[in-house]
């Protein structure tokens, strides 16, 4: 469990920051780690390679989705294949 939390924290610290245009039209989301020690909020900009793209203060953050709980209208919902 501790190793998984360390991996999640390391991944969050190592997120990719890219400058993006300020005209995003998506809604606000809040990503919280499973143990509630890390929280990231901003505008949802997409989902790419198992990571949320979140715009925060003019920067695009790439936050690994593993072990994160998303809150907000623009959060992705996964449904099993039928």
C-alpha angles and dihedrals in degrees: 000000000000091000091053091050091048090050091050092048092047091050091050092049089049095051118141117251117203128173110244135179115273096231099090114153100196127107132255119276133183121211116199127184117241091253092045094237095116127048129178124182133181144100116322108243100172146290122270132172096343094315135105116234109217127180112220122172093338095313128104113230122199107212119186109240095214112109092002126121115211124210125187141068094278096054116123120249119204121210124191117249114260 
